């Protein structure tokens, strides 16, 4: 990878960025990638303010300049910066930027987020009390009053659909690659999928024991209250299908 080239791994969160961060940290330490950086929570909130994308981009660039002392964000796999980086990249063409769109099965994503939000006091405060912690999908015609009183379950279905439907549009402006987290951790050819990712990023074929690495789960949410998909109510399954169904099919779920 050339020195002036950047890459961004964009995700909804709870999709495997900690797993990839650990991999790159151990196998490609020269990248010096960072994960969940200082001020990322502020950047996340600014990116989610329900004003026009044009105004948000100005606010995001100002925030990066003031808080992170940079105009253009560095290569990143920080999920808290993903939506702001998407806004920065949209509607422009970049030849020196590669985008990896990391996606996870929404049935697992929603389950993970439903448990994750209650695992500590700080997470509970972020998800229940901090305005604009998640984006409001106004472009999808969701009524704002309904959004305010919507259940967390339904909101997380919308978060998966809304963010992923926007991230995939970057294939029109950047070098883009869609990666399903399940292909990196559960597929019988998972090492081939990982190698494809490494080659897309123009990295060398370093030596590593990926089978051993992939066997260790990281940043796992505790299944303490919300059950896995097979134990959801029919109403919950229908809600996810109605919101995410078309995009799930497009992504091969």
C-alpha distance (Angstrom), angle and dihedral (degrees) to the residues before:
residue distance angle dihedral
X1 . . .
X2 3.79 . .
X3 3.79 120.1 .
X4 3.81 94.4 -114.0
X5 3.79 94.7 49.9
X6 3.79 120.8 99.7
X7 3.76 131.9 -167.7
X8 3.76 132.0 -163.2
X9 3.79 126.2 -161.0
X10 3.79 103.5 -155.5
X11 3.78 123.2 -165.2
X12 3.78 144.5 151.5
X13 3.79 92.3 -112.6
X14 3.82 122.7 -103.7
X15 3.80 86.5 58.2
X16 3.80 105.6 106.4
X17 3.81 107.3 -78.4
X18 3.82 91.7 131.0
X19 3.81 88.5 53.6
X20 3.82 91.8 52.0
X21 3.80 92.4 42.1
X22 3.81 89.9 55.2
X23 3.81 90.6 47.7
X24 3.81 94.7 50.4
X25 3.80 92.0 42.6
X26 3.81 91.3 56.0
X27 3.81 101.5 35.2
X28 3.83 102.5 29.5
X29 3.83 105.0 25.9
X30 3.82 90.1 155.1
X31 3.82 88.5 74.6
X32 3.80 88.8 67.4
X33 3.79 90.3 -154.3
X34 3.78 116.9 -178.4
X35 3.78 129.6 -152.6
X36 3.83 128.8 -150.3
X37 3.77 95.5 -3.2
X38 3.81 129.7 -160.2
X39 3.82 111.2 -75.3
X40 3.82 91.6 17.6
X41 3.79 90.8 120.5
X42 3.80 90.1 56.0
X43 3.82 90.8 47.0
X44 3.81 88.6 50.4
X45 3.81 92.8 53.1
X46 3.82 93.0 46.9
X47 3.80 90.6 51.0
X48 3.80 90.6 52.7
X49 3.82 98.5 50.3
X50 3.83 105.4 122.6
X51 3.81 98.2 -121.3
X52 3.80 127.4 109.2
X53 3.80 118.3 -58.7
X54 3.81 88.4 -120.8
X55 3.81 92.6 58.1
X56 3.80 92.0 41.6
X57 3.81 90.5 53.8
X58 3.81 90.1 54.8
X59 3.81 90.7 49.0
X60 3.81 92.1 46.8
X61 3.82 93.5 50.6
X62 3.80 89.6 47.8
X63 3.80 90.7 49.8
X64 3.81 92.4 49.7
X65 3.81 90.2 49.1
X66 3.81 94.7 48.6
X67 3.80 101.7 34.4
X68 3.80 102.7 31.1
X69 3.79 100.6 24.7
X70 3.80 92.9 -126.9
X71 3.78 135.0 100.8
X72 3.79 97.5 -153.1
X73 3.81 117.4 40.7
X74 3.79 116.4 -116.5
X75 3.78 122.2 -117.4
X76 3.79 105.1 -63.0
X77 3.77 146.5 177.6
X78 3.79 93.5 -177.6
X79 3.84 107.0 134.8
X80 3.81 91.1 -155.9
X81 3.80 89.6 62.0
X82 3.81 96.4 41.5
X83 3.78 99.2 94.3
X84 3.81 93.1 44.7
X85 3.81 90.5 49.1
X86 3.81 89.0 50.4
X87 3.82 89.6 54.1
X88 3.81 89.6 48.2
X89 3.84 91.6 51.6
X90 3.80 101.3 40.4
X91 3.80 122.2 106.6
X92 3.81 93.1 15.0
X93 3.80 135.0 90.9
X94 3.81 118.6 -126.6
X95 3.80 123.6 -174.6
X96 3.81 96.7 -176.3
X97 3.81 97.2 49.9
X98 3.78 128.4 86.7
X99 3.80 121.0 -165.9
X100 3.79 123.4 -156.8
X101 3.79 110.2 -165.6
X102 3.81 105.4 -155.0
X103 3.78 113.3 -162.3
X104 3.80 133.5 179.5
X105 3.79 130.2 -162.0
X106 3.84 104.1 -85.8
X107 3.79 91.0 -136.3
X108 3.81 88.6 63.4
X109 3.80 94.3 35.2
X110 3.82 93.8 55.7
X111 3.80 92.3 44.2
X112 3.79 91.0 50.0
X113 3.81 94.0 47.3
X114 3.80 92.9 47.0
X115 3.80 89.1 57.1
X116 3.81 96.6 35.5
X117 3.81 95.2 57.7
X118 3.81 92.0 63.6
X119 3.81 100.2 42.9
X120 3.80 95.3 98.3
X121 3.78 140.1 9.0
X122 3.82 91.9 -109.2
X123 3.82 92.4 53.4
X124 3.80 91.0 48.1
X125 3.82 90.7 51.6
X126 3.81 92.0 48.2
X127 3.80 94.6 50.2
X128 3.79 98.6 39.9
X129 3.81 108.1 28.3
X130 3.82 109.5 26.2
X131 3.83 113.0 88.8
X132 3.82 116.5 -127.5
X133 3.80 94.8 9.8
X134 3.81 85.9 139.5
X135 3.82 125.5 31.6
X136 3.77 121.2 -101.6
X137 3.85 110.0 -127.0
X138 3.78 96.2 -139.7
X139 3.82 91.7 149.6
X140 3.80 87.4 65.8
X141 3.80 92.3 58.4
X142 3.80 96.5 -107.7
X143 3.81 110.5 159.9
X144 3.82 109.8 -118.8
X145 3.82 95.0 -138.0
X146 3.80 89.4 49.8
X147 3.82 88.9 48.6
X148 3.81 92.2 54.4
X149 3.80 92.4 54.8
X150 3.81 96.9 35.0
X151 3.80 117.2 121.6
X152 3.81 117.9 -102.4
X153 3.79 89.0 -117.3
X154 3.79 93.2 58.0
X155 3.81 91.9 42.2
X156 3.80 91.5 55.2
X157 3.81 89.9 51.0
X158 3.80 87.6 54.2
X159 3.81 92.5 45.1
X160 3.81 90.4 55.6
X161 3.79 92.8 47.7
X162 3.80 97.8 40.6
X163 3.80 99.1 47.2
X164 3.79 95.6 41.4
X165 3.80 93.6 46.2
X166 3.82 88.6 55.3
X167 3.81 97.6 41.2
X168 3.80 91.4 55.7
X169 3.80 90.4 58.3
X170 3.81 88.4 70.7
X171 3.79 88.8 77.8
X172 3.81 84.2 82.8
X173 3.81 95.4 58.2
X174 3.82 108.3 26.9
X175 3.77 141.7 32.5
X176 3.78 96.7 -83.0
X177 3.79 136.7 -170.1
X178 3.80 127.7 -178.9
X179 3.81 114.5 -145.2
X180 3.80 124.2 -174.0
X181 3.79 111.1 -149.0
X182 3.80 90.3 -141.5
X183 3.81 89.7 61.1
X184 3.81 89.4 57.7
X185 3.81 96.3 47.3
X186 3.82 111.4 21.3
X187 3.81 107.4 25.2
X188 3.81 118.4 103.6
X189 3.83 86.2 -130.3
X190 3.80 94.6 44.9
X191 3.81 93.9 131.2
X192 3.82 89.9 55.1
X193 3.81 89.5 52.5
X194 3.80 90.1 49.3
X195 3.81 90.3 49.1
X196 3.81 89.8 52.2
X197 3.81 88.7 54.1
X198 3.81 92.0 48.8
X199 3.81 91.2 49.9
X200 3.81 91.8 47.2
X201 3.80 88.2 56.2
X202 3.82 89.1 48.0
X203 3.80 93.1 -121.7
X204 3.79 125.9 151.8
X205 3.80 120.5 -100.5
X206 3.79 96.7 -104.4
X207 3.80 118.8 -172.8
X208 3.81 116.4 -102.6
X209 3.80 140.2 145.1
X210 3.78 99.0 -118.2
X211 3.79 95.4 173.7
X212 3.79 89.7 59.6
X213 3.79 92.7 42.3
X214 3.81 94.2 49.6
X215 3.80 91.8 50.7
X216 3.81 91.6 69.5
X217 3.80 115.7 77.6
X218 3.79 118.1 -147.7
X219 3.80 133.8 -162.1
X220 3.78 91.0 9.1
X221 3.78 117.9 -179.6
X222 3.78 115.9 -129.0
X223 3.78 113.9 -112.3
X224 3.78 92.4 -137.1
X225 3.79 105.4 135.0
X226 3.79 114.9 -4.8
X227 3.78 115.1 67.4
X228 3.81 130.3 -139.4
X229 3.80 122.2 -89.7
X230 3.81 96.8 -90.6
X231 3.82 88.9 62.1
X232 3.80 96.6 46.9
X233 3.78 119.6 115.9
X234 3.79 117.1 -103.6
X235 3.80 88.7 -111.5
X236 3.80 90.8 56.9
X237 3.80 91.9 48.2
X238 3.81 90.5 49.3
X239 3.82 91.5 48.6
X240 3.79 92.5 53.9
X241 3.80 91.9 44.9
X242 3.81 92.7 50.2
X243 3.80 93.2 50.0
X244 3.81 103.4 33.1
X245 3.80 104.4 20.1
X246 3.81 100.1 101.7
X247 3.80 94.1 46.4
X248 3.80 91.9 44.2
X249 3.80 88.5 57.0
X250 3.80 91.8 48.0
X251 3.82 90.7 51.9
X252 3.81 92.5 47.4
X253 3.80 99.9 -105.5
